[in-house]
Amino acid sequence: MPYASIADLRHNVGQTVAVRGWAMTTRSSGKIAFLVLRDGTGYLQAVFPKNEVVDGAWDRFATVTHEANVLVTGRVREDARAPGGYELTASDVTVVAPSVDYPITPKEHGTAFLFEHRHLWLRSRRQVAIAKVRNEVEHAIADFFYDRGFVRVDTPILTGSIGEEAGELFATEYFDLGSAYLAQTGQLYVEAAAAALGKVYCFGPTFRAEKSKTRRHLTEFWMCEPEVAFADSEDNMRLQEDFVSNLVARVLDRRKEELTELERDTAPLERVTAPFARISYTDAIAALQAQGSDIQWGTDLGADDETALAKAYDKPLFVMNYPKQVKAFYMKENPDDPRTVLNNDCLAPEGYGEIIGGSQREDDYDRLLARINAQGLDPATYKWYLDLRKYGGFVHSGFGLGLERTVAWICGIPHIREAIAFPRQIHRLYP
């Protein structure tokens, strides 16, 4: 008898197959019983008519408990009302591996309990839906850049060169060479690769040691960072809006079932098309002050500020040209206002805030060296990075998209900790 996955049952209508999976719910009326199981590819209801099952099957059904590993045999039939459109008229069931006193029950559990049992919570419908949306976004990222001639470059996780604030680093001793750091970004390295390959990106885990407990922060998260030779800040924003629009459209097209499971209102996502609105940092401050905020020019925008600004727009918003003192050393000075740099943040609507930070990079050797010194960094550590300006310097731009923030926004979930299988936060290292 063939084994069949739930996702492939459309090929087995009218046939008798064996399905392996985990029991989700059971119920019985005395003459007929129902078992809903999942196998990772989908969900299936198996119907057991008491007078049609093999000897012993009815008694074995009675021993099936929540999350037991089971093998169910039966005939596949099409049913539009059933999950996935197919149902199994079952004739036998075997408990392959029992599940006794499964910790997560239908009652309400607090998030602390659920994250303590994250390894089991991942099995729930909601978490499966989020994981599949994340997987779709990851594939869409790879396809977007591949189709546009970008080359993926894998950058170091251990590095001696920092890209952001030194206070946000995880440090470790690196043999006899002093301190190494878990990378906050792969950006500096893809800048070097852009001089070799033109259009590149990296995609992998990054680390921030800031002691933040907000719903938008993790200590370990994934970031996609493209870098493009001969692209200025305007080119950079055009790439970002095309990129974000593509990711959202891909999920809307291919993950309707998961968005429905998450009860996601897709109307706001359907409005995400290029171009996105643009506002300067200076105008953003004025807009916030007009709303009653006491924020002053020169202060970085916080989460509440981003939410307040984005409320006026029904799709993502670019805030451009922030003050130099609140941004990283590698951002190019704005020739029209030397107090600022040629950068942008892309703010998602619906209160999700920044999903992308990008900039044109400083391509002038002397200006970059001055910024490195001004921030108290060791120029010797950045000799290789300065060499990019010394040997055939070039205009270039890039950005970083935070995967978990993007997935959280697309899924409509309130906290990014559910957007990754095993989140790392300042208070969580288990499981």
N, C-alpha and C positions, 0 to 999 in steps of 0.2 A: 504494500500500500504506500502511495507516495506521501511524503511530507509536503505541506504547503504553507507558505507564509500568508498572513492575512491580506497583505497588499496584493497578492497574486491570485486571490480566490476567483477573480473574474474569469480566469482561464480554466476554472475547474467546475463550473456550473453543471449540476447533474451528476458529478462524480463523487465517490467516497474518498475522503482524504483524512490525514492525521495532521492536527495543528498543535504545535507546542507553544506554550505561553505561560503567563501568570494570571491567576484568578483575581478579578477585581471585585465582583459582586456575585452573590448567589441568592436565589429565592425559589421557593417551592410551594405549590398549591395542593400537593398530595397526589395529583394525577399527572402533573407536568412540572418540570423544573427548568430554571434558567441559569445560565452561567455566562457572565461577561468576562472575556479575557483579552489580554493584549500580548503582543509578541515583539513590540518595538517598531513594527511596520504599520500597525493599525489596531483597531478595536473590533471585536467580534462577539456577537451573541450566539451562544449555543443553546438550543432548545432540546430538552430531554423528555419525550413522551414516555411515561412509565411503562406502558404496555409494549413499547417498541425497542427498549434498550436490551442489551445482552445481560445474561445472568450476572448478578453482582454489581452491575454498573450503578443501580439506584443507591445501593448501600455505599459504594465508593463516592458517589456524589455528595453524600451526607458528611463525608470527612474533609471535603474541600474547604479550606479557610482562606482568608484574605491574603493574597500574594503567594499562595502555594504555587509551585511549579507543576503544571499539569499537562497531560497529553490527552487531547480530545479527538475522538474519531466520529465522523459523520458525513452526511451528504450535503453538498453545497447547493444552496438555492438563492436565487436573486430576490431581494426584497427592498424596495425603495425606502421603506420606513426604517430599515436597520442601519446601524452605524456602518459606514463604508458601502452600503447598498447590498450587502450579502449576509446571509445567515446560515447557520449550520444546524441541520436536524441531526442531533447527536445520537449515537448508539452506544458509546462507551467513553469512560473517562478513567484515567489513571493518575494518581498523585505521585509524581516523580520525586519531588522534594517538598516536605511539609513546611508550613509557615505558622509558627505557634506564637500567639500573643504579639502580633505585629504592632509596633509602637504607635504608628500613625493611624488613628481611627477616624470615622466620619465626623466626630465632634470637632469643635473649634479648638485649634492649638495656637499658641502664641508664636510669634516669629522666632523668639529665642529657642524654643523647643524645636521648631522645624529646622532651623539652621544647625542645631546640635545633631539632628538626624538628617542632614542634607543628603547623605548617601542613599537614603530611602525616599526622601521627599522628591527626589528627581523623577521618581516613577509616576508621580501624579499627572493627570491630564494637563493641567496648567503648565507645569514645568516642562513637560514633553513639548508642548506647543511653543514655549519660549525657546527651547533648545533648537527646534526645527527652524524657527525664524532666524535665529543666530546663524545656523548653518547655511541658510539661504543667503544671508547677507555676506558671509565669508566667501561663498562661491561667486556671488555677484561682484564682489571686489576684485577677485582674481580675473574674472571674465572681462570686466570693464577695462582694466589696464592691459590685459593681453590683447584685446581687440584694438587697442589704440597704440600698440607698439612699444609699451613700457616693458622693461626688464626687471624682474624681481631680484633684489639683492638682499641677502641675509646678513644682518649687521650684528656686532658683538653684544652680548648681554653683560659681560664683564668689560669694563672700560676704565681708562684713566682720565678721560676727558668728560667733563660734565656739560650738560646742555642747559640746565636751568639753575635754580637756587641751590647752593651747597647744603643748606639746612634740610633739604628734602631727599638726602641720599642714604641708601643702605651701603655701608662700607664693610670691607673685609680685607684682611692682610693677604697680599698676593706674593707668596714666596719671599724672595729677597728684593722685590721691586717696590715695596711700600704698599700703599693702599690702592685697592681697586674698588669700583663701585658698580652696583647693579644699575644698568642703563635706564635713565629717565626717558631716553629718546634714541632713535637710530639716525636722526636727522643729519648730524655732522658727517656721518659716514656715507649716507646717500648723496650728500653734496659732492663728495669725492667721486662717487660712482657716476654721477651725472656728467662729469667732465670726460668720462670714458664712454658712456653709453647714451647720453643725451636725455632720455626719459626713463626714470627708474622709480622703484618704490620698495619699501620694506614693510613687513607685516609680522608683528610678533609681540611678545610680552614686554611691558615696561613697568617701572617701579617708582613709586613716590613714597617717601618716608614722612610726609607731612601728617601731623596728628589731627586729621579731620574726621569727623563722624557724620558728615552730611550725607544725604541720600544720593549725592552725585559723585562720591569719592570712594575709591578702592586703593589699597596699597599696591596691588598687582592688577594690571589691566592690559588689554590688547590695543595696539594702535597701528593704524595704517598710515604710512608717511611717504607720499610721492615727492619727487624733486625733478624739476624740469629746467634744462639748460635753455638760456635765451628767453625765458619767460619772465615778465615783470609782474607787478602786483595785480594789475587788471587781468592779465592772462590767468593768474593764479585763481582769482575769484571765479572766472568763467569755468575753469576746470572743476572747482569745488561745487558749483551749482549744478553742473551737468552730472557730476559724480553722485551727489546726494539724491537728485531727481531719479537717476537710474536705479539706485539701491531701493528706494521706496517703490518705484514702479515694479521692480522685479518681485518684491514681496507681495504686493497687491495682486500680481498676476499668478504667482505660484503657491502662495500660502494663505489662500482664502479660508480654508478649513481651520487653520491654526488661529487666524485673527478672529474668526467667529468663536472659537473655543475661549479666547481671551476676552470676548465681548468688546473688542476694539471698534470704536466708531471710526470707520475708514474715510468718512467725508473729509476730515482735515488732511489726511494723507493724500487723497486724490487731488488736492489743490497744490501739491508740491511739484511744481514745474518751474524750469528756468524761464526768465531770469528772476533772481531774488532782489528784494529792495536793499539799498545801501544807504547808510547814514554814517557820518563821521563821528568819531569819539566826542569831539567838541559839541556837535549838535545833539548828541545823545545826552551829554551832561545837561545841556540847556533844557532838553525835553524832560529829563528827570526832575530838574529843579522846578519846572513849570507844574509838575505833578505834586510838588510839595516836598521833594527830597532835599536833604541838606548836604548832599554829596558835592564835593568841590572838584574843580578841574585839577588833574594830576593824581587823582585817586583811581585805583583800578576798580572795575565794575565787579560787584558781588552778585551772588545768585539772585537776590531779590531785585537788584537793578536790572539784570538781564531779563527776568520775568516781566517786569514792568514795561521795559522797552518793547519786548516781543508781542505784548498784548495788542499792540496797535496794528499788527500784521497777521495775515492768515496763512503765511508760509515762512520759511526760514528768512532770517535777516542778517545782513552783514553790517557789523560795526567796524569802522576802519580807522587806522592812523591814531593809535594810542600814544600817550606820552612816553618818551624814551625811558624815563626812570622806572616805569613799572613793567618794562618788557625786557626780553633777553638780549644779551650783548650782540648777537649775530644779526639782528634785524637792521635793515638799511635805513639810514636817516632820510626823512622826508625832505626833499629839496625845497618844497613850498612852505614848509614850517619845520625848521630844525629842532623844535621842541619835541617833535613826534617822529614816529617811524612808519614805514610802509608795511603795515600789517593789517590783518583782519581777524575777527572772531566771527564764526557762523553760529547764530543762535537759533535753536529749534523752537517752533511755536509750542503752545499748550503748556508753558511753564517748564520746559525741559532744559533750557539754557544752552550753554556752549557745547557744541558737538565737534567743532573744528577750530583750531588755531593755526593761522598761516601767515607767511610774510615773504616779502622779497628780501634776499639775504644781502648783507653788506659785502660788496665785491671790491671795495677799496682797501688795500693792505694797511695803510696808515690809520684810517678811521677804525678798522676792525681791531688793530693792535691797541689803539687808544681806549676802545671800549673794554677790551680784555683787562687792561691795566686799571681802568676806572672801577671795575667790579672786583678788584683784588684777586684776580685769577693769575696763575703762573703762566706767562707767555711760553715758557719752554714746553709745557704740557700741550700747548696748541700749535707747536711749530708746524706739524703736518697740516693742520687746518689753515694756518696762515699761508702755507705753500700753495694752496689752491688759488690764492690771490696773487702770488708771486710769479707763478709759472702759467701764464695764459689765463688770467682772471676773466670771468664772464658773468654777465647778468644771469641770475637764476632765482627761482622761487619754489616754494613748497609749502606743505601743510601737514598737519596730523589730525586724523579723525579717530576719536575714541570709540572703539567698537561697542563697549557696554552701554555708553550713553546713547548711542545711535539705536541699538537694539531696544533699550528701555523705551525710547521715544516711539519707535515704530510699533512696539507691542502695546504701548499705553500703560506700562506698569510704573508704579510710583518710585521704585528704588532700584538702582542699578545692580544691587547685590543679587537679584534674581536673574540677571542677564548673563551670568557666567556660572558654570557648573559648581565650582568650589571657590566662593569669594574669599579674598583675603582683606581683612580690615584690621584696624589697630587693636581690636579686642577679639579677633578671631583667627586662629591658625589651625582649628580642628573642624571637621575632619580633613 
